Amino acid sequence: MSRAEQVLALVLTGLAARPDTSGFVTHVERSWTEGDDVLCLVYRQPRWYGDLTIGLRRTVEPDWSIDGVADEVLVGELDEPLGSMFDTLEPDEDGVMWWSGNLPEWKERR
């Protein structure tokens, strides 16, 4: 199992274990990995973004532990709003607003 697959499995398990209180839940629509070190999540978070679909594409740092990267995704990335970065995001052809690098080649249709 690649590092990205290990992190993604921990993130999905962590999200599934969270209670749904007051609509503060992340709804994952789809997820996948690219190669050994990239994970992607397409999700909705009604508490922050209403009915928008957000995409996170992220590299798994080689010098971080698998648990450390999963915790960073869960707590530091998915549990926090995007702040001023949100205003710069543009939806792709599927309406997904990608972040964390947001390079054009990362906006491939999934």
C-alpha positions in Angstrom: 0.0 0.0 0.0 1.4 3.4 -1.0 2.0 6.2 1.5 -0.9 8.2 -0.1 -3.2 5.1 0.2 -2.3 4.8 3.8 -3.0 8.4 4.6 -6.2 8.4 2.6 -7.4 5.3 4.5 -6.7 7.0 7.9 -8.4 10.2 6.8 -11.5 8.4 5.6 -11.6 6.4 8.8 -11.2 9.5 10.9 -14.0 11.3 9.1 -16.3 8.3 9.4 -15.7 8.2 13.1 -16.8 11.8 13.7 -20.3 12.4 15.1 -22.6 14.5 12.9 -23.4 17.3 15.2 -25.2 20.4 14.0 -24.3 19.7 10.4 -20.6 20.1 11.1 -19.6 17.1 9.1 -17.5 16.6 6.0 -19.3 14.7 3.3 -16.7 13.0 1.0 -18.1 12.5 -2.5 -15.1 10.7 -3.9 -11.5 10.1 -3.1 -8.5 8.6 -4.9 -4.7 8.5 -4.9 -2.3 9.4 -7.7 1.0 7.5 -7.6 2.6 6.9 -4.3 2.4 10.3 -2.8 -0.7 12.3 -3.8 -4.2 12.0 -2.4 -7.4 13.7 -3.6 -10.7 14.3 -1.8 -13.8 15.8 -3.3 -16.0 16.9 -0.4 -18.7 19.2 0.9 -18.7 21.0 4.2 -22.1 22.8 4.8 -20.8 24.6 7.8 -18.2 26.6 5.8 -19.2 26.5 2.2 -22.9 25.8 1.8 -23.7 23.8 -1.3 -20.2 24.1 -2.9 -18.0 21.1 -3.8 -14.4 21.5 -2.7 -11.4 19.4 -3.9 -8.3 18.9 -1.9 -5.2 17.6 -3.8 -2.3 17.0 -1.6 1.2 15.6 -1.6 2.2 13.3 1.2 5.4 14.8 2.6 8.2 12.2 2.5 9.7 13.2 5.8 6.4 13.1 7.7 4.9 10.1 9.3 1.7 8.6 7.9 -0.2 9.5 11.1 1.2 13.0 11.0 0.1 13.7 7.5 -3.4 12.2 8.2 -3.7 14.4 11.3 -2.7 17.4 9.3 -5.3 16.7 6.7 -8.1 16.0 9.3 -7.3 18.8 11.7 -5.3 21.5 9.9 -6.9 21.2 6.5 -10.5 19.8 6.6 -11.4 21.2 10.1 -10.5 24.8 9.1 -12.1 27.1 6.6 -10.0 28.1 3.6 -10.0 31.8 4.6 -8.9 34.3 1.9 -7.7 31.4 -0.3 -11.4 30.5 -0.9 -12.0 33.8 -2.8 -9.3 32.8 -5.4 -10.7 29.4 -6.2 -12.5 28.8 -9.5 -14.6 25.7 -10.2 -13.5 23.2 -12.8 -15.9 21.8 -15.5 -17.5 19.6 -12.8 -18.0 22.5 -10.4 -15.2 21.3 -8.0 -13.2 24.1 -6.4 -9.7 22.7 -6.0 -7.2 23.9 -3.5 -3.7 23.1 -2.0 -1.6 24.0 -5.0 -4.5 24.4 -7.4 -2.3 24.0 -10.5 -4.2 23.7 -13.8 -3.0 20.1 -14.3 -4.6 19.2 -11.0 -8.1 20.2 -12.3 -8.4 17.1 -14.5 -11.9 15.7 -14.7 -12.5 12.9 -12.2 
